[in-house]
């Protein structure tokens, strides 16, 4: 038995937001692969809640282009849906790779991209790619709709800028942030399935002739929240892709990182991954070998 | 708090009163006595409780019973043929010796069923990935992979 008090199945965004506003004990549940586990563990903040189910809200489903050619991902799109979606595969395949590395088939069939982000974990596999794409989080609440860049959405470990009575509706990837870019995500973990990343690295690179026109490097587990290696990104502009330059970029990435020791890996090992993974990811994105 | 749900389980339409605190696994085992579905870890890591919901493999331990409303659910009991004989996947698990204690087997068969439905001719890597949400703590996975591969080959030969 899950330790919950009530359950309300919302069928529209408005229904969900109204319920959240009226009932202070309410809490959103999407696929449940985080919430139900925490509920059963009786984790503080997850006990005796009135859960609001959002998986049957059709407005939150699907992946599409908006009128400006930006990609809109419904917050309840499951990892399986994102992984196999043609719009994602065509434009931002690194996100497909990222969500495809999560858990196993059963988790990917139920877990949602919105939940992955709203959970606030630095290790969330989708998050670093969304950071590299400067994703925008679309939110609806009692005060109406608002949009917030993903960098500002993450406040700390497990903390995001989403009020209890607000609902994340979509994740937007603007056309300018994927058009002309190639990307790749590398999850470094001990097992290839059912494991949490020791370190995750997602890059987006746009070439200008044989020089780097723009480079975005994002990490999971290189700090308390996903981060961007902004110093390295700045330095990389205009560089040619050579082994020496890639080494310089990898080294520079450490300036934005604050890796730590955990039972999964030591700080030193993580720092080595922070240096190494963007180099590999850039090479793979540009069609080079491993 | 009780809720009434309507769902199809192993081909039969059902109307059920479920407690909102129940997992689908609780409902299947305790209410419907479909005890072929097992509880292993209880947190969605081992896959022993896998069932098919609208054709997708899902862990029933982290799925609320109320979510089953309007869904079509197939458990290991529904994968076995109507006359009680084994499905081809189950047969191959037996033939290849892909079973030791058997606790994980229903979940593996469910995941393998979904995998072969989606990918009738999977590569070895695809089989491994398709079964990666299921753990077996007795033995290696080689014979389980062999059983699934043989099933795909046999089905291909029939065509």
Interface residues (C-beta under 8 A of the other chain):
Chain A: X1 X2 X3 X4 X6 X7 X9 X29 X32 X33 X36 X37 X40 X53 X55 X80 X103 X104 X105 X106 X107 X109 X110 X192 X193 X194
Chain B: X1 X3 X19 X20 X21 X22 X23 X26 X42 X43 X44 X45 X47 X50 X56 X57 X58 X59 X62 X63 X64 X66 X67 X111 X114 X115 X129 X130 X132 X133 X134 X135
